[in-house]
Amino acid sequence: MKQITVKEVETLLNKGENLNIIDVREADEIAAGKIPSAVNIPLSLVEFRMHELDKSKEYIMVCRSGARSGRATQILEDYGFNVINMTGGMLAWEGIVE
């Protein structure tokens, strides 16, 4: 499983990179704030909504601590998606939230 650190994601965003970020937390957790441009697909719905994703794109998976996003990364990898787990999750995020 490929991984990326919170700092690496922040650096890429600050450089203006267009990242495809999927936040797999539940809606009540998202209400407290998410990374700008992140799309919310709760872990429980990942398999049901993967048809919304493009296999030619790379996705960065995010959750609270990195565990659920790790599971989501594994699920999507098993279906042939190019995904990276953000280690540390939102607990480690120091950047802007919306």
Secondary structure, 3 states (H helix, E strand, C coil): CEEEEHHHHHHHHHCCCCCEEEECCCHHHHCCCCCCCCEECCHHHHHHHHHHCCCCCEEEEECCCCHHHHHHHHHHHHCCCEEEEEECHHHHCCCCCC
